[in-house]
């Protein structure tokens, strides 16, 4: 029963979860936005660290190490 309550709180059906992806794929309005992401079919504001080039570089380097590309 506890698992069902947790799933109800945090998980959504596939059809609802896919709506934003489908919206971004077919919407002319979504095509006007770049360098960002969407939440509930609306553009979301990037937090400052998401625009930080130094943070992006560290993430890239860590990803290279994790997949043995470095």
C-alpha positions as CSV (number, residue, x, y, z in Angstrom):
1,X,0.0,0.0,0.0
2,X,2.9,2.4,0.8
3,X,4.4,1.8,-2.6
4,X,1.1,2.6,-4.3
5,X,0.9,5.9,-2.4
6,X,4.4,6.8,-3.3
7,X,3.8,6.0,-7.0
8,X,0.6,8.0,-7.0
9,X,2.5,11.0,-5.6
10,X,5.6,10.9,-7.9
11,X,4.7,9.1,-11.1
12,X,2.3,10.0,-13.9
13,X,0.8,7.9,-16.6
14,X,2.9,7.6,-19.8
15,X,0.3,9.5,-21.8
16,X,0.6,12.5,-19.5
17,X,4.3,12.2,-19.1
18,X,4.8,12.3,-22.9
19,X,2.6,15.3,-23.6
20,X,5.5,17.9,-23.2
21,X,7.8,15.8,-25.5
22,X,5.0,15.6,-28.1
23,X,4.2,19.3,-27.8
24,X,7.9,20.2,-28.4
25,X,8.1,17.9,-31.4
26,X,5.0,19.3,-33.2
27,X,4.5,22.8,-31.9
28,X,5.5,25.9,-33.9
29,X,5.5,27.9,-30.7
30,X,8.0,25.5,-29.1
31,X,10.3,25.8,-32.1
32,X,10.8,29.5,-31.3
33,X,12.6,28.6,-28.0
34,X,16.2,27.3,-27.8
35,X,18.7,26.7,-25.1
36,X,16.1,25.8,-22.6
37,X,13.6,23.2,-21.6
38,X,9.9,22.8,-21.2
39,X,7.8,21.8,-18.2
40,X,4.1,21.0,-18.6
41,X,4.2,22.3,-22.2
42,X,5.6,25.7,-21.2
43,X,9.2,27.0,-21.4
44,X,10.9,26.9,-18.1
45,X,13.5,29.3,-16.8
46,X,17.1,28.0,-16.6
47,X,18.8,28.5,-13.2
48,X,22.1,30.4,-13.3
49,X,24.3,27.3,-12.9
50,X,22.7,25.8,-16.0
51,X,24.1,28.8,-18.0
52,X,27.5,28.7,-16.4
53,X,30.2,27.7,-19.0
54,X,32.6,26.5,-16.3
55,X,30.0,24.2,-14.8
56,X,29.2,22.8,-18.3
57,X,32.9,22.1,-18.9
58,X,33.2,20.2,-15.6
59,X,30.2,18.2,-16.4
60,X,31.5,17.4,-19.9
61,X,34.9,16.3,-18.5
62,X,33.2,14.1,-15.8
63,X,31.0,12.5,-18.4
64,X,34.1,11.8,-20.6
65,X,35.8,10.1,-17.7
66,X,32.7,8.0,-16.8
67,X,32.4,6.6,-20.3
68,X,36.1,6.2,-20.7
69,X,36.5,8.8,-23.5
70,X,39.1,11.0,-21.7
